[in-house]
């Protein structure tokens, strides 16, 4: 819980709330098994996984 209330700074010095990062990760997670088509080639994901490049 403490981490969610904190912030993270990227390589360019921009600060982002950890809760925002966590929410973005949850929004991109697969709800069912299947192929993700968000990048150059499909990637098979299981429920609960996210595709990041």
Secondary structure, 3 states (H helix, E strand, C coil): CCCCCCEEECCCCCEEEHHHHHHHHHHHCCCCCEEECCCCCCEEECCCCCCCC
